Amino acid sequence: MKILFATFELSPFTKVGGLADVMGSLPKYLQSEGTEMAIFTPLIGSIDRKKYEIKEIENSQLRLNFGYAQYIFTLKLAKLPNTNINVFFIDNPKFFSCFNCVYPSGIDSWYEQERFITFSKAILEYARLLNFKPDIIHCNDWHTAMIPVWLKTSYKEDEFFNKTKTVFSIHNLAYQGKYFPEILDFAGINKEEVFHQYGLEHYGNLIWMKGAINYADKVIAVSPNYAREILTYEYGEGLDWTLRNNKDKLLGILNGIDYDEFNPETDKLIPYNYSSKDLTNKEKCKQDVVKNFWLKYKKGRPLIAVISRLVEQKGIDLIKGVENEIRAIDADIVILGTGEKRYEDFFVWLSYNSENIRARIEYRADLSNKIYAGADMFLMPSKFEPCGLSQLIALKYGTIPVVRATGGLDDTICAYPSEKADGFKFYNYNAYEMLNCINYAVSIYKNKKVWNNLIKNAMNADFSWKNSAKKYMDVYKELIKIN
């Protein structure tokens, strides 16, 4: 079986969100006899070519026509770290390598469309050039949503792809690739063939994600609960009708995490290693975090962490809604992340106007791991959450999640006081309900016997990729049988 992964983010080369982690981990767990994989991703300028031994493939120049212009691409190659899986980097100085970030801000929306369209088309043509005839093309989010559309339209008579099936993963339904239908001319897709309600048309505009949902052979949401939620008006982001119309091919598979990377027993990024059998060093990690955030260490006082993109989806408005109460809470709070300026400014203001809250407006993998290891609780009050990886990482480090029961958060956290409890949940998107849940967790923290049992349950929870990868492989095999 040949599987081609199309992704605009790929850990450890480029990372913005969970997409990068998923695509950097899932293929490792799909390696088996008779399975050949290739990952295609853009060559962003910030990627360290020397570190990852990225080499240019000879005679890889590819000329593709889009609209009234021709663009030239080249291809580079490396291995996914600790695997034998080929990663192909598509390079074009106009669209990819000219940027030191994956999604540059402030760019023209037409140009943004061009970046994703050219990348996706180049994937198909490079597959042909390399003679990598995929049984499955696994596409991710709207950045590569054009591929299922092309394969059912422009490429439907192409013998090279005549048996290729497509899987489309929805990592976040909120980002859909909405634009004017004129972009179809640039993409080389016949408007009359696709611009209707069962194709890409949506109230006079074009939505690439809608097209992928309609044209892909299988649609996967990144948690079972999220797969159910997006069928409703509340969570469907305007595409609930389309999703219900394709319900027979929609499936929810929970994301996993890579325990080779996230493991407090072996993590080289944290100052002290520990295990569920001996938590002594976790308290030392806490002292290190408190020092990094200019707080005073107080034995017996809980430390609550927030590691997040600072955007509306992550429930930051709930924290703003009870800012005075949180400043008076019997716990210290540390925040790490970047995002919308209004939220960044809010946390900076809190840092200067509270004794117990400190924020660092940045993202650093080494510091985030230190926080996971040193905090007692992990706050994740998301408005919606397709899956969430942060709470899974927190569990492994014995840092008890306090979450809103939505999407993958509801799937993965067992709420106290169950015997199997490994976290705390609140259900309504309400600031005071969140506050009550935090205060409840802080009160339980004082009972060390109960708290240590929560930590034990959390650290022994298994959210590795092993089980989820098997479900993906079952999907691929099922689709191949249809051929």
Secondary structure, 3 states (H helix, E strand, C coil): CEEEEECCCECCCECCCHHHHHHHHHHHHCCCCCCEEEEEEECCCCCCCCCCCCEECCCCCEEEEECCEEEEEEEEEEECCCCCCEEEEEECCCCCCCCCCCCCCCCCHHHHHHHHHHHHHHHHHHHHHCCCCCCEEEEECHHHCHHHHHHHCCCCCCHHHCCCEEEEEECCCCCCCEECCCHHHHHCCCHHHHCCCCCCEECCEEEHHHHHHHHCCEEEECCHHHHHHCCCCCCCCCCHHHHHHCHHHEEECCCCECCCCCCCCCCCCCCCCCECCECHHHHHHHHHHHHHCCCCCCCCCCEEEEECCECHHHCHHHHHHCHHHHHCCCCEEEEECCECHHHHHHHHHHHHCCCCEEEECCCCHHHHHHHHHHCCEEEECCCCCCCCCHHHHHHHCCCEEEEECCHHHHHHCCECCCCCCCEEEECCCCHHHHHHHHHHHHHHHCCHHHHHHHHHHHHHCCCEHHHHHHHHHHHHHHHHHHC
